[in-house]
Amino acid sequence: MRTLVIDCATEACSVALLDGSALIAGECRMLGRGHAEALVPMIAALPDKGRAGRIAVALGPGSFTGVRVGLAAARALALAWRAELVGYPTLALVAAMARAEAGDQPCTVAMTGGHGEWFVQDFGGDGLPQSDLASLTPTAAIAASKAPIIAGSQAEALIAARGGGTAFPLWPDARRFPLLPQALIGPADQPLYGRAPDARLPAA
């Protein structure tokens, strides 16, 4: 079965068309902003305009806008193509990419979050989470990180501040989707924002 993978939860925006675990085509761009404008043309540029029997989408955490853009596109295409829709955690893909480079070693993923915080989570050598996802201040993230390998957009900053370890500055890339443990691929019904929304209803 072909799989269309969509990942635009972070500063990176990427798409990939896979045949099983084999990459047919894909693209990854560092955008920062403008995911909504870039995503659909990136999908349309894939062979057969990305059409697939299964669609996998990054659930976050990341930017609220990026997570919503990816989910909206994935849901619309799944409905139009009558395709299976699945989701996966963004940080888990970064951890899987780090394991591919460093061997099957435990690592901590540290990615840019909101309001100056970092999204942080520990992963074991099998690629499965070893801690809950947390949104921490850099100081708290540095204090909490124990793994010798740090991966993600804030890996270099964390290693520099901690004074030791190996940094893998990585952003999620849809083309590396086959590296994910199958156990972490599931329903795409709930986004993983990683922190409470900024806007809140007024108290009664």
FIVEX-817992 format. One line per 8 residues: number of its first residue (from 1); their letters; for each residue x, z, y of N, C-alpha, C, O. Coordinates in Angstrom, 3 decimals. Each point is the difference from the previous one (the first is absolute). Example, Ala and Ser with C-alpha at 12.3 -4.5 7.8 and 13.67 -1.06 7.14 Angstrom:
<nodes>
1> as> 13.190:7.800:-5.690:-0.890:0.000:1.190:0.900:0.000:1.200:1.036:0.665:-0.019 ~ -1.386:-1.385:1.069:0.820:0.060:1.190:-0.770:0.730:1.090:0.509:0.169:1.108 .
</nodes>
This chain:
<nodes>
1> mrtlvidc> 0.831:0.000:-1.197:-0.831:0.000:1.197:0.872:0.000:1.257:1.003:0.710:0.072 ~ -1.393:-1.501:0.897:0.694:0.025:1.283:-0.447:1.209:0.818:-1.156:0.419:-0.057 ~ 2.100:0.126:0.816:-0.273:1.136:0.878:0.479:-0.326:1.398:1.140:-0.420:0.195 ~ -2.015:0.615:0.780:0.379:-0.067:1.408:0.269:1.421:0.465:-0.860:0.870:-0.133 ~ 2.039:-0.630:0.676:0.367:1.337:0.475:0.075:-0.028:1.524:0.607:-0.895:0.588 ~ -1.230:1.882:0.036:-0.042:0.112:1.463:0.541:1.370:0.391:-0.490:1.022:-0.479 ~ 1.496:-0.997:1.345:0.569:1.270:0.468:0.286:-0.102:1.488:0.972:-0.637:0.406 ~ -1.808:1.257:0.401:0.223:-0.003:1.455:-0.282:1.373:0.597:-0.476:0.107:1.130 .
9> ateacsva> 0.773:0.949:-1.899:-0.256:1.365:0.453:1.089:0.535:0.932:-0.217:0.991:0.697 ~ 1.391:-1.639:-0.680:1.119:0.482:0.813:0.394:-1.062:1.017:-0.756:-0.939:0.249 ~ 1.940:1.088:0.337:0.486:-1.015:0.937:0.186:-1.347:-0.677:-0.044:-1.042:0.654 ~ 0.252:1.066:-1.961:0.158:-1.234:-0.768:-1.361:-0.538:-0.407:-0.935:0.760:-0.255 ~ 0.837:-2.087:0.196:-1.209:-0.672:-0.479:0.448:-0.977:-1.069:0.815:-0.883:0.267 ~ -1.341:1.031:-1.477:0.460:-0.853:-1.089:-1.156:-0.398:-0.900:-0.988:0.721:-0.138 ~ 1.140:-1.892:-0.473:-0.963:-0.498:-0.976:0.783:-0.610:-1.147:1.143:-0.424:0.171 ~ -1.762:0.381:-1.333:0.650:-0.597:-1.159:-1.065:-0.511:-0.951:-1.069:0.596:-0.139 .
17> lldgsali> 1.373:-1.700:-0.510:-0.848:-0.537:-1.054:0.804:0.044:-1.289:1.075:-0.592:-0.099 ~ -1.613:1.304:-0.889:0.699:0.228:-1.261:-0.766:-0.617:-1.155:-1.230:-0.054:0.009 ~ 1.969:-0.408:-0.998:-0.574:-0.410:-1.277:0.519:1.001:-1.021:1.135:-0.104:-0.465 ~ -1.980:1.082:0.119:0.487:1.138:-0.768:0.978:0.767:0.862:-0.362:0.468:1.079 ~ 1.613:-0.329:-1.542:1.024:0.668:0.803:0.935:-0.988:0.680:0.939:0.403:0.685 ~ -1.191:-1.698:-0.871:0.864:-1.029:0.575:-0.474:-0.379:1.398:-1.183:-0.261:0.215 ~ 2.110:0.234:0.725:-0.334:-0.353:1.376:-0.162:-1.509:0.130:0.912:-0.759:-0.328 ~ -2.072:0.330:0.806:-0.238:-1.406:0.296:0.472:-0.310:1.415:0.736:-0.961:0.227 .
25> agecrmlg> -1.169:1.788:0.721:0.399:-0.168:1.400:-0.339:1.275:0.746:-0.842:0.782:-0.441 ~ 1.501:-0.574:1.575:-0.275:1.177:0.808:0.787:-0.021:1.293:0.893:-0.824:0.200 ~ -1.247:1.749:0.666:0.667:0.088:1.299:-0.095:1.432:0.505:-0.993:0.691:-0.230 ~ 2.039:-0.258:0.921:0.012:1.325:0.613:0.521:-0.136:1.418:1.078:-0.555:0.214 ~ -1.830:1.056:0.759:0.400:-0.051:1.398:-0.002:1.409:0.586:-0.877:0.806:-0.308 ~ 1.857:-0.517:1.149:0.007:1.239:0.758:-0.701:-0.276:1.326:0.565:-0.633:0.892 ~ -1.797:1.111:-0.773:-0.822:-0.321:1.164:-0.101:1.142:0.999:0.004:-0.228:1.210 ~ -0.094:1.450:-1.710:-0.287:1.115:0.894:-1.473:0.023:0.356:-0.723:0.931:-0.355 .
33> rghaealv> 0.281:-1.973:1.065:-1.420:-0.154:0.353:-0.440:-1.425:-0.332:0.818:-0.858:-0.333 ~ -2.126:0.628:0.430:-0.519:-1.341:-0.201:-0.302:-0.362:-1.435:-0.058:-1.183:-0.334 ~ -0.136:2.172:-0.526:-0.294:-0.272:-1.402:-1.302:-0.784:-0.169:-0.083:-0.895:-0.841 ~ -0.916:1.227:1.628:-1.302:-0.656:-0.135:0.114:-1.496:0.253:-0.663:-0.796:-0.664 ~ 1.503:0.410:1.623:0.154:-1.416:0.330:0.876:-0.725:-1.022:-0.200:-1.188:-0.251 ~ 1.162:1.888:-0.335:0.969:-0.646:-0.887:-0.448:-0.063:-1.454:0.378:-0.926:-0.717 ~ -1.176:1.893:0.267:-0.251:0.137:-1.435:-0.708:-1.206:-0.608:0.466:-0.542:-1.002 ~ -1.569:0.117:1.581:-0.774:-1.099:-0.590:0.813:-1.297:-0.061:-0.015:-0.659:-1.040 .
41> pmiaalpd> 0.726:0.262:2.106:0.848:-1.194:-0.126:1.085:0.141:-1.068:0.343:-0.983:-0.657 ~ 0.200:2.184:0.474:1.003:0.203:-1.045:-0.608:-0.221:-1.384:0.631:-0.601:-0.870 ~ -1.854:1.087:0.669:-0.681:-0.209:-1.282:-0.320:-1.481:-0.188:0.193:-0.549:-1.085 ~ -0.681:-0.092:2.140:-0.380:-1.408:-0.081:1.192:-0.905:-0.312:-0.171:-1.086:-0.554 ~ 1.378:1.533:0.910:1.203:-0.806:-0.245:0.474:0.069:-1.444:0.877:-0.767:-0.397 ~ -1.442:1.674:-0.397:0.376:0.113:-1.408:-0.599:-1.160:-0.799:-0.970:-0.610:0.449 ~ 1.523:0.294:-1.619:-0.601:-1.031:-0.846:-1.468:0.314:-0.295:-0.364:1.151:-0.243 ~ -0.470:-2.187:0.268:-1.447:0.164:-0.212:-0.611:0.981:0.992:-1.029:0.619:-0.273 .
49> kgragria> 1.686:-0.482:1.447:-0.450:0.923:1.049:-0.141:1.427:-0.517:-0.839:0.770:0.467 ~ 1.683:-0.438:-1.443:0.054:1.359:-0.517:-1.063:0.364:-0.998:-0.075:1.153:-0.425 ~ -0.744:-2.093:0.039:-1.133:0.332:-0.878:0.484:0.576:-1.324:0.910:-0.536:-0.632 ~ -1.538:1.642:0.224:0.411:0.706:-1.209:-1.185:0.727:-0.597:-1.006:0.238:0.667 ~ 1.141:0.113:-1.939:-1.052:0.738:-0.681:0.063:1.487:0.238:-0.947:0.728:-0.300 ~ 2.073:-0.271:0.846:0.159:1.417:0.327:0.694:0.117:1.349:0.917:-0.763:0.305 ~ -1.360:1.723:0.499:0.608:0.265:1.302:0.437:1.453:0.020:-0.785:0.902:-0.292 ~ 2.055:-0.685:0.643:0.553:1.356:0.126:0.352:0.231:1.457:0.626:-0.851:0.632 .
57> valgpgsf> -1.022:1.993:-0.096:0.212:0.280:1.417:0.606:1.388:0.175:-0.340:0.939:-0.720 ~ 1.243:-0.831:1.691:0.597:1.293:0.323:-1.051:0.887:0.666:-0.683:-0.424:0.932 ~ 0.562:1.657:-1.423:-1.002:0.942:0.512:0.542:0.904:1.103:-0.755:0.769:0.596 ~ 2.069:-0.854:-0.315:0.609:0.908:0.948:0.813:1.049:-0.754:0.120:-0.049:-1.224 ~ 0.439:1.007:1.984:-0.215:0.221:1.429:0.801:-0.968:0.856:0.894:-0.702:-0.474 ~ -1.246:0.692:1.741:0.641:-0.853:0.980:-0.801:0.072:1.281:-0.582:1.037:0.320 ~ 0.551:-2.126:0.407:-0.817:-0.009:1.213:-1.466:-0.146:-0.384:-0.330:-0.716:-0.945 ~ -0.555:1.399:1.680:-1.426:-0.114:-0.273:-0.438:-1.456:0.066:-0.756:-0.463:-0.854 .
65> tgvrvgla> 1.228:-0.261:1.866:-0.398:-1.391:0.177:0.488:-0.863:-1.150:-0.764:-0.789:-0.555 ~ 2.028:0.934:0.196:0.546:-0.806:-1.073:-0.704:0.225:-1.321:-0.290:-0.955:-0.721 ~ 0.011:2.205:0.398:-0.699:0.313:-1.244:-1.375:-0.650:-0.008:-0.402:-0.591:-1.002 ~ -0.324:0.695:2.116:-1.349:-0.563:0.073:0.022:-1.520:-0.063:-0.855:-0.606:-0.647 ~ 1.826:-0.017:1.313:0.102:-1.462:-0.025:0.205:-0.499:-1.430:-0.672:-0.932:-0.441 ~ 1.594:1.553:-0.271:0.267:-0.413:-1.373:-1.207:0.182:-0.907:-0.336:-0.886:-0.785 ~ -0.311:2.035:0.897:-1.174:0.260:-0.839:-1.139:-0.958:0.312:-0.663:-0.497:-0.911 ~ 0.433:0.237:2.193:-1.090:-0.900:0.378:0.228:-1.404:-0.546:-0.924:-0.629:-0.515 .
73> aaralala> 2.150:0.143:0.628:0.311:-1.335:-0.508:-0.141:-0.051:-1.516:-0.568:-0.946:-0.546 ~ 1.088:1.966:-0.131:-0.057:0.026:-1.458:-1.445:0.059:-0.495:-0.362:-0.702:-0.945 ~ -0.455:1.529:1.574:-1.397:0.117:-0.423:-0.758:-1.294:0.241:-0.808:-0.408:-0.835 ~ 1.056:-0.241:1.963:-0.696:-1.250:0.305:0.367:-1.089:-1.003:-0.872:-0.723:-0.481 ~ 2.167:0.605:0.164:0.429:-1.023:-0.945:-0.487:0.304:-1.412:-0.388:-0.910:-0.732 ~ 0.406:2.180:0.348:-0.492:0.369:-1.329:-1.471:-0.347:-0.154:-0.434:-0.437:-1.066 ~ -0.329:0.633:2.129:-1.427:-0.338:-0.034:-0.180:-1.512:-0.082:-0.803:-0.490:-0.794 ~ 1.547:-0.249:1.614:-0.157:-1.456:0.034:0.452:-0.649:-1.307:-0.613:-0.960:-0.466 .
81> wraelvgy> 1.691:1.490:-0.125:0.552:-0.595:-1.220:-0.522:0.660:-1.274:0.318:-0.435:-1.107 ~ -1.114:1.477:1.266:-0.460:0.788:-1.146:1.193:0.495:-0.819:0.024:-0.073:-1.228 ~ 0.955:0.575:1.963:1.249:0.458:-0.612:-0.007:1.511:-0.189:-0.708:0.723:0.701 ~ 1.496:-0.262:-1.647:0.208:1.431:-0.189:0.818:0.533:1.184:0.948:-0.647:0.446 ~ -1.318:1.813:0.052:0.701:0.609:1.131:0.603:1.326:-0.426:-0.700:0.873:-0.512 ~ 2.029:-0.721:0.728:0.690:1.243:-0.324:0.864:0.403:1.196:0.281:-0.811:0.882 ~ 0.130:2.068:-0.873:0.831:0.501:1.084:1.179:0.802:-0.528:0.044:0.384:-1.168 ~ 0.909:-0.143:2.058:1.180:0.767:-0.388:0.543:0.737:1.216:-0.214:-0.448:1.126 .
89> ptlalvaa> 0.916:1.576:-1.320:0.567:0.759:1.118:1.241:-0.688:0.569:0.866:-0.446:-0.753 ~ -0.785:0.364:2.050:1.112:-0.667:0.673:1.339:0.652:-0.339:0.967:-0.695:-0.309 ~ -0.906:2.016:0.364:1.270:0.691:-0.239:0.480:-0.196:-1.431:1.204:-0.006:-0.256 ~ -2.138:-0.156:-0.679:0.392:-0.213:-1.390:0.719:-1.333:-0.168:0.924:-0.105:-0.807 ~ -1.336:-0.913:1.558:0.694:-1.284:-0.082:1.411:0.115:0.569:0.937:-0.581:-0.549 ~ -0.777:1.319:1.639:1.338:0.213:0.565:0.881:0.735:-1.009:1.167:-0.350:-0.174 ~ -1.716:1.360:-0.487:0.761:0.731:-1.020:0.396:-0.923:-1.141:1.122:0.082:-0.499 ~ -2.023:-0.956:0.081:0.306:-0.934:-1.081:1.110:-0.966:0.409:0.857:-0.341:-0.816 .
97> maraeagd> -0.868:-0.095:2.057:1.046:-0.883:0.499:1.348:0.712:0.025:1.027:-0.599:-0.320 ~ -1.028:1.887:0.703:1.238:0.774:0.011:0.536:0.189:-1.412:1.209:-0.092:-0.214 ~ -2.087:0.356:-0.755:0.422:0.170:-1.387:0.638:-1.276:-0.532:0.944:0.057:-0.787 ~ -1.457:-1.211:1.215:0.560:-1.268:-0.443:1.423:-0.189:0.510:0.807:-0.666:-0.648 ~ -0.495:1.242:1.796:1.338:-0.136:0.577:0.952:1.095:-0.477:1.194:-0.245:-0.168 ~ -1.717:1.444:-0.049:0.857:1.148:-0.301:-0.066:0.444:-1.456:0.666:0.963:-0.379 ~ -1.452:-1.642:-0.436:-0.206:0.485:-1.353:-1.170:0.974:-0.015:-0.524:0.368:1.052 ~ 0.127:0.038:-2.217:-1.182:0.864:-0.130:0.347:1.437:0.362:0.076:0.875:-0.862 .
105> qpctvamt> 0.132:-0.653:2.150:0.330:1.324:0.507:-1.131:0.520:0.887:-0.706:-0.786:0.632 ~ 0.531:2.114:-0.585:-0.991:0.565:0.924:0.353:-0.346:1.440:1.171:-0.153:0.346 ~ -2.185:0.035:0.473:0.247:-0.266:1.415:-1.115:0.597:0.841:-1.088:0.292:-0.496 ~ 1.380:-0.119:1.772:-1.004:0.380:0.990:-0.235:-1.199:0.906:0.950:-0.632:0.462 ~ -2.207:0.323:-0.211:-0.341:-1.081:0.921:-0.382:0.617:1.338:-0.812:0.922:0.063 ~ 1.407:-1.442:1.000:-0.299:0.469:1.363:-0.309:-1.225:0.859:0.874:-0.820:0.277 ~ -2.137:0.717:0.137:-0.447:-1.145:0.787:-0.551:0.471:1.348:-0.480:1.126:0.131 ~ 0.559:-1.996:0.853:-0.518:0.311:1.323:-1.489:0.302:-0.074:-0.771:-0.761:-0.585 .
113> gghgewfv> 0.375:1.878:1.184:-1.405:0.380:0.072:-0.505:-0.053:1.428:0.529:-0.741:0.828 ~ -1.537:1.518:-0.549:-0.567:0.030:1.336:0.454:1.207:0.787:0.348:1.032:-0.574 ~ -0.353:-1.162:1.910:0.329:1.103:0.898:1.371:0.600:-0.296:0.181:1.215:0.065 ~ 0.778:-2.073:-0.390:1.360:0.456:-0.224:0.253:0.638:-1.348:1.110:0.460:-0.266 ~ -2.121:-0.423:-0.593:0.181:0.590:-1.327:0.415:-1.071:-1.011:-0.068:-1.198:0.275 ~ 0.495:1.660:-1.445:0.394:-0.887:-1.089:-0.894:0.262:-1.200:-0.357:1.143:-0.284 ~ -0.005:-2.221:-0.425:-0.666:0.143:-1.288:1.078:0.216:-1.057:0.943:-0.786:-0.099 ~ -1.080:1.841:-0.684:1.043:0.385:-0.949:-0.628:0.284:-1.360:-1.057:0.626:-0.091 .
121> qdfggdgl> 1.726:-1.097:-0.973:-0.456:0.291:-1.360:1.172:-0.159:-0.955:0.834:-0.889:0.168 ~ -0.777:1.758:-1.172:1.046:-0.044:-1.017:-0.484:-0.772:-1.219:-1.164:0.098:-0.388 ~ 2.069:-0.867:-0.213:-0.306:-0.774:-1.201:1.079:0.253:-1.052:1.181:0.129:0.321 ~ -1.610:-0.060:-1.578:0.928:0.238:-1.094:0.676:-1.281:-0.451:-0.274:-1.081:0.521 ~ 1.157:1.216:-1.492:0.704:-1.147:-0.526:-0.899:-1.006:-0.694:0.391:-1.148:-0.211 ~ -1.610:1.580:-0.148:-0.973:-0.901:-0.611:-0.870:-0.704:1.028:-0.871:-0.794:-0.353 ~ 1.115:1.093:1.650:-0.769:-0.628:1.063:-1.300:0.684:0.333:-0.714:-0.451:0.896 ~ 0.380:1.529:-1.588:-1.257:0.708:0.259:0.209:1.100:1.045:1.093:0.559:0.096 .
129> pqsdlasl> -2.123:-0.248:0.681:0.129:1.031:1.043:0.334:1.360:-0.586:-0.538:0.397:-1.033 ~ 1.436:0.312:1.709:0.367:1.358:-0.390:-0.460:1.025:1.029:0.184:1.202:-0.193 ~ -0.775:-1.670:1.276:-0.546:0.890:1.028:-1.161:-0.700:0.661:-0.177:-1.209:-0.151 ~ -0.620:1.971:0.890:-1.113:-0.579:0.732:0.523:-0.734:1.235:1.035:0.362:0.560 ~ -1.751:-1.376:-0.156:0.306:-0.691:1.242:-0.164:0.969:1.168:-0.979:0.743:0.058 ~ 1.939:-0.748:0.877:-0.063:0.896:1.159:0.406:-0.749:1.250:0.825:-0.913:-0.049 ~ -1.408:1.302:1.167:0.409:-0.500:1.313:0.699:1.155:0.698:-0.635:0.995:0.351 ~ 1.955:-1.126:-0.146:0.819:1.103:0.480:0.772:-0.391:1.252:0.280:-1.176:0.228 .
137> tptaaiaa> 0.056:2.166:0.571:0.939:-0.244:1.083:1.350:-0.352:-0.606:0.269:0.387:-1.137 ~ 0.583:-1.102:1.849:1.316:-0.303:-0.558:0.758:1.241:-0.450:0.656:-0.016:-1.042 ~ -0.740:1.092:1.820:0.708:1.237:-0.364:-0.503:0.548:-1.323:0.790:0.412:-0.850 ~ -2.119:-0.407:0.673:-0.569:0.501:-1.249:0.328:-0.925:-1.161:0.246:0.465:-1.113 ~ -0.239:-1.772:1.362:0.326:-0.956:-1.056:1.436:0.151:-0.466:0.278:-0.070:-1.197 ~ 0.625:0.277:2.128:1.409:0.188:-0.347:0.185:1.263:-0.837:0.745:0.004:-0.980 ~ -1.434:1.069:1.382:0.108:1.258:-0.734:-0.585:-0.103:-1.397:0.478:0.652:-0.928 ~ -1.525:-1.480:0.775:-0.693:-0.088:-1.285:0.673:-0.963:-0.969:-0.206:0.106:-1.209 .
145> skapiiag> 1.004:-1.040:1.713:0.568:-1.040:-0.864:1.157:0.561:-0.823:0.946:0.569:0.545 ~ -1.031:-0.736:-1.849:1.033:0.494:-0.916:0.671:-1.116:-0.787:1.139:0.156:-0.440 ~ -1.819:-1.266:0.257:0.552:-1.083:-0.821:1.228:-0.610:0.674:0.042:-0.109:1.226 ~ 0.947:-0.287:-2.007:1.194:-0.622:0.589:-0.271:-1.396:0.551:0.749:-0.486:0.848 ~ -1.813:-0.163:-1.322:-0.343:-1.343:0.466:-1.241:0.070:0.875:-1.026:0.550:-0.399 ~ 1.133:-1.114:1.599:-1.125:-0.072:0.922:-0.277:-1.475:0.268:0.912:-0.758:0.330 ~ -2.165:0.355:-0.473:-0.388:-1.389:0.224:-1.075:-0.059:1.078:-0.741:0.958:0.215 ~ 0.675:-2.102:0.455:-1.046:-0.200:0.991:0.533:-0.285:1.388:1.211:-0.039:0.215 .
153> sqaealia> -2.115:-0.158:0.718:0.380:-0.367:1.367:0.757:1.101:0.727:0.736:-0.286:0.945 ~ -0.900:1.552:-1.367:0.694:1.120:0.631:1.117:0.561:-0.887:0.491:1.104:0.235 ~ -0.099:-1.865:-1.244:1.022:0.492:-0.931:1.323:0.264:0.697:0.615:1.046:-0.211 ~ -0.173:-1.978:1.035:1.292:0.171:0.659:-0.018:1.172:0.971:0.976:0.743:0.102 ~ -2.095:-0.577:0.616:-0.106:1.115:0.941:0.020:1.328:-0.732:0.636:0.951:0.454 ~ -1.324:-0.879:-1.578:-0.038:1.256:-0.759:1.375:0.321:-0.581:0.453:1.141:0.089 ~ 0.206:-2.115:-0.672:1.321:0.234:-0.581:1.002:0.408:1.075:0.815:0.898:-0.216 ~ -0.874:-1.556:1.376:0.923:0.336:1.086:-0.204:1.426:0.469:0.966:0.717:0.262 .
161> argggtaf> -2.231:-0.301:-0.153:-0.293:1.354:0.467:0.336:1.047:-1.055:0.439:1.103:0.328 ~ -0.647:-1.454:-1.595:0.267:0.939:-1.094:1.489:0.109:-0.290:0.493:1.045:-0.424 ~ 0.214:-2.149:0.662:1.436:0.026:-0.205:0.467:-0.323:-1.397:1.144:0.294:-0.347 ~ -2.000:-0.894:-0.469:0.434:-0.359:-1.347:-1.072:-0.741:-0.755:-1.190:0.139:0.285 ~ 1.617:-0.929:-1.255:-0.937:-0.758:-0.808:0.160:-1.492:0.228:0.858:-0.439:0.766 ~ -1.692:-0.326:-1.437:0.034:-1.453:0.095:-1.304:-0.510:0.568:-1.076:0.365:-0.474 ~ 1.165:-1.208:1.485:-1.188:-0.535:0.665:-0.254:-1.432:-0.441:0.919:-0.816:-0.069 ~ -2.171:0.523:-0.226:-0.452:-1.365:-0.254:-1.061:-0.331:1.042:-1.172:0.323:-0.199 .
169> plwpdarr> 1.553:-0.961:1.306:-0.980:-0.338:1.039:-0.887:-1.152:-0.468:0.376:-1.167:0.103 ~ -1.548:1.506:-0.614:-0.896:-0.973:-0.612:-1.392:0.075:0.614:-0.470:1.065:0.401 ~ -0.164:-2.210:-0.341:-1.417:-0.097:0.347:-0.718:-0.641:-1.180:0.600:-0.791:-0.728 ~ -1.880:1.118:0.527:-0.704:-0.576:-1.152:-0.057:-1.520:0.080:-0.192:-0.570:1.074 ~ 0.359:-0.068:-2.205:0.018:-1.457:-0.098:-0.900:-0.398:-1.165:0.275:0.346:-1.149 ~ -1.337:-1.062:1.444:-0.975:-0.386:-1.028:0.640:-0.775:-1.140:-0.506:0.021:-1.122 ~ 1.602:-0.697:1.392:0.670:-0.784:-1.046:0.597:0.881:-1.088:0.306:-0.483:-1.090 ~ -0.135:1.786:1.376:0.582:0.925:-0.980:-1.077:0.781:-0.753:0.308:0.972:-0.690 .
177> fpllpqal> -1.548:-1.385:0.815:-1.124:0.683:-0.643:0.199:0.226:-1.499:-0.393:1.057:-0.494 ~ 0.983:-1.995:-0.256:0.168:0.233:-1.446:0.851:1.219:-0.338:-0.027:0.458:-1.143 ~ 0.778:0.077:2.095:0.818:1.186:-0.260:-0.830:1.281:-0.094:0.474:1.003:-0.533 ~ -1.693:-1.024:1.040:-0.836:1.208:0.024:-0.385:0.449:-1.412:-0.330:-0.831:-0.847 ~ 0.371:2.147:0.591:-0.562:0.491:-1.262:-1.492:-0.315:-0.067:-0.726:0.181:0.977 ~ 0.283:-0.647:-2.127:-1.410:-0.373:-0.153:-0.935:1.173:0.269:-1.133:-0.201:0.440 ~ 1.593:1.417:-0.698:-0.840:1.188:0.186:-0.394:0.207:1.462:-0.966:0.707:0.286 ~ 1.708:-1.319:0.641:-0.275:0.197:1.422:-0.868:-1.104:0.595:-0.256:-0.004:1.204 .
185> igpadqpl> -0.194:-0.922:-2.027:-0.884:-1.075:0.452:-1.419:0.360:-0.420:-0.274:0.179:-1.187 ~ -0.629:-0.074:2.161:-1.353:0.449:-0.309:-1.017:-0.563:0.963:0.260:-1.016:0.644 ~ -1.409:1.648:-0.529:-1.058:-0.500:0.880:0.454:-0.041:1.455:0.832:0.797:0.433 ~ -1.391:-1.735:0.300:0.328:-0.143:1.424:-1.143:0.490:0.860:-0.328:-0.605:1.021 ~ -0.284:1.716:-1.443:-1.190:0.482:0.706:0.325:0.966:1.137:-0.815:0.162:0.908 ~ 1.986:0.487:-0.932:0.328:0.989:1.016:1.385:-0.257:0.592:0.988:-0.003:-0.734 ~ -0.898:-0.213:2.050:1.319:-0.129:0.620:0.740:1.324:0.009:-0.616:1.066:-0.021 ~ 1.947:-1.136:0.054:0.839:1.193:0.085:0.594:0.051:1.398:1.080:-0.540:0.241 .
193> ygrapdar> -1.773:1.180:0.667:0.485:0.046:1.369:1.169:0.965:0.169:0.841:-0.197:0.877 ~ -0.779:1.237:-1.707:1.138:0.902:0.032:-0.083:1.115:1.018:0.778:0.953:-0.051 ~ -1.711:-1.064:0.970:-0.184:1.047:1.015:-1.410:-0.126:0.555:-0.667:-1.018:-0.187 ~ 0.223:2.064:0.873:-1.349:-0.004:0.565:-0.085:-1.009:1.134:0.998:-0.238:0.679 ~ -2.166:-0.364:-0.454:-0.149:-0.952:1.100:0.178:0.672:1.348:-0.271:1.191:0.150 ~ 0.734:-1.972:0.845:0.207:0.547:1.321:-1.320:0.344:0.683:-0.109:1.023:0.675 ~ -0.889:-1.883:-0.855:-1.299:0.217:0.644:-0.836:0.938:-0.863:-0.092:-0.171:-1.216 ~ -0.513:1.157:1.857:-0.829:0.952:-0.733:-1.313:0.199:0.730:-0.077:-0.082:1.225 .
201> lpaa> -0.966:0.348:-2.024:-1.299:0.263:0.609:0.045:1.332:0.738:0.655:0.938:-0.455 ~ -1.352:-0.844:1.602:-0.015:1.280:0.718:-0.711:1.071:-0.802:-0.914:-0.286:-0.774 ~ 1.340:1.513:0.965:-0.622:1.114:-0.710:-1.451:0.150:0.445:-0.340:-0.273:1.151 ~ -0.513:0.714:-2.083:-1.418:0.193:0.342:-0.149:1.128:1.008:-1.116:0.315:0.413 .
</nodes>
